[in-house]
Amino acid sequence: MRVAPIIITLLALWLTSYSFLASAQTSVDDVVKQSQSGICHTPSSPYYDRTKRFTAYHNLKDCLADGGRLPKGYKPAASASSNESKAYQRNAFGRWNDDDNDCMNTRHELLARLSSVAVTLSEDGCRVVRGHWLDPYTGRTFLSADDLDVDHLVPLKWAWTHGADRWDRAQRERFANDPINLFAVDDSTNRRKGAQGPMDWLPPNQAFQCQYLTRFQRVLRIYSFQAAARQRIDAQRQRVCAETTVAER
C-alpha cells in the first residue's frame, strides 16, 4: 500500500479546510452584527465579541437602515459617524406647507385644530397666538402658542435612516406635513426627545405611552417603513400597552 501519498493527500485536504474556515471566521468577524434586541455592533463595539446570535450586515449604514440602532453611550468611528450625519438634511423634507393658501401653514393649522377653545390669531391672521392645548407628552395644559412645538411623532431624521432616504421629495414633504404624524407639545420636552425613536425615548406621561406607540406604529404602516423596524416597534407597543392595562386595574 502507498500509505505516504494517502497521508499527504489527507493532510493537504485538512489544511485546505482549515484555511477556508479561518477565512470564513475572519469574514464573520468583520461584519456589523445586529443583535436580537436590534442593536448594531461594529467590530469596535465593546459588546461585539459577546454578541453570538445576530444578523450580519456589510456595514453600519445597512444595519441602521434596516431598523437597527447604536448601543447607548457608544459612537461609531469618526468617519462612519461623519458619513451618517451628512446623509440627513432637514431641508430634504421641505418646510411647513400652506396647502389651502390661507397664509396659515401646517403648524398654525394644527394649533387651531387642536385648541379646545377658539384661538387668537396674529394681526395678519396667519399665526395662532393663544388658545388652550393639552400636551399629551406631559399631561400639562398651555395657553400660549410660543410654549409649544409641533412635533413629528416619527422624527424626520429617524425616518431618514429607516427608509425615507429612498423616498422622492414629494413623499418626504407629505410625510413632514401629515397631521397623523404631528402633535402640539411642550417645546422643552420635544427638544429632549430630539430625533430619538421609541426604543430610546417615550413621553414622560406614562398614561400616554401606549397611545404614542400605537400611533407611531400606525405611521410606520401608512408609509411602508421597513418591516424590521415595524416589527420591533410593534413588540415594544404590545409590551408597554400590556403594562399600562395592568397598572390601570
Secondary structure by P-SEA (a helix, b strand, c coil): caaaaaaaaaaaaaaaaaaaaaaaaaaaaacccccccccccccccccccccccccccccaaaaaaacccccccccccaaaaaaaaaaccccccccccccccccccaaaaaaaaacccbbbbccccccccbbbbbcccccccccccccccccccccaaaaaaaccccccaaaaaaaaacccccccccaaaaaaaccccccccccccccaaaaaaaaaaaaaaaacccaaaaaaaaaaaaaaaaaaaaaac
